[in-house]
Amino acid sequence: MHNTSMQKANFETGYELVEFGRIVKRVVKLDSVEATLVRFGVGASVEEDAVAPGLLGEFNACPLPHVAYIIEGAIRIRQTDGSEDVFRAGDIMMLPPHHDAWTVGDEDCLFVEFSRGSVDYYGAPELAH
């Protein structure tokens, strides 16, 4: 059963800090929902910065789906099928599993991720940060 009262979280206090090289995440939790403020520093990439042993799996790419809103900067995404696109401030991105991502240009890319690793779409398994 879910909590039926209002809940509040803040990216400035009460967050879990997760760092992978030039990628920094602040994770907040509300009941069964997470939101993550993600900063891809200049030059950051999934392949170079988020590589934990075994994390990228057989595709050598991020195995998680993502839904996020880009606040500032730009990020290029390349799926293992070869498709790619650039997401910029103001864009909302929904990514299937198995992609690489890296900052574009000379500024950090900051985005809020509202869903990560959910089995609710793409049928992807839940994985840790």
N, C-alpha and C positions, 0 to 999 in steps of 0.2 A: 504494500500500500504506500502511495506517495504522500508526502506532506501536502496539506491543503492550504497552508498559510503562505503569505508572500515571503519571498526570500530576496536577499541582496548580497552582491559580492562586489569587490573593487580590485582593479589591477594594481593599485598602489599599496594595498594592505591585504594581508590574509591570503596570499597566493603561494603556490609552489613554484620555485625557480628551477628550470631545467635548461642546461646549456650543452650545446654540441658545437664546439669551435666558435664560429662566427654567427651561429644561430642561437638566439636566446628566447626562451618561452616563459611566460608567466601564466600559470594555470589556476583558475578558480573553479570551485565546484558548488553547485546548487542542487540539492537532492540527487537526482540521477543524471544531471546535465553538467557538462563542462564547457567552459569558454576559455580560449587560450589567446593571449596577446603574443604574437610572434614577430620577432625582429630578425630579418635576414640582413646581416651586415654587408657592407660593400664587398663584393667578391665571394660572398657565401654561396655554397651549393650543397644540395643533399649529398651528392657523391663524395665531396671532399670534407664536409663538416659533420654530417650526421651519420657517419659510418661507425657504428658500433659492431663488434664482431657478430656476424650472422643477422644483423638487422635488415639488410637490404635483400636478403634471400636470393633465390635462384635467378631473378630478373636483374640483379644488381641495381635496383631502383626502390623507391619508397613503396612499401606494400600496403599502405593505408589510403583510403579515400579521404577527401577533405571538402568542407564547405566553409568559405571564408569571405570576408569583406576587406578589400585593400584600402587602407587609410592613407598611406603615402608611399612614394616610390613605385617601382615596377619589378615584376618577377616573370621570368620565362619558364614555361613548363614544357617538357618533352616527354611524351608517353613512349613506352617501349614499342608501340606500333609505328613510331616515327612521326606521329602528329605532334604539333607544337603550337603554342600561342603565347602572347605576352599579356599579362594582366596588370593594369595600372590603377592608381588611386581612383576610387569611385566604382571599380568593378567588383562584382561578386563572382567568385569562382567555385565551381563544383568539379572536383577531379576524381576520376576513378583511380584505383590502385595502379602501381607500377609506373612511376614517373620519376624524372629528375627535375629539379627546380634550382634556379640560380638568379641572383639579383642582376638587374639590367641597369647600366649607367653608374654614376658616381654618388648615389645616395642609397641609404638603407631602404629596404622594403619593410613596411610595418603593416600587419594585417591582424584581424581578429578572426579566429577560427571558431565556428560555432559547433562543429561536429567533426570528429576525427575517429576513424576506425570503427564506425558504426556498422552493424550488420543490417541496419534499416535500409540501406541502399547499396547497390553493387554487390551485395552478398559477401562483403569482405569480413574477415575475422577481426575481433577486437584485439588490439595489441597495446602494449605499454607505450608511454611517451617516446 
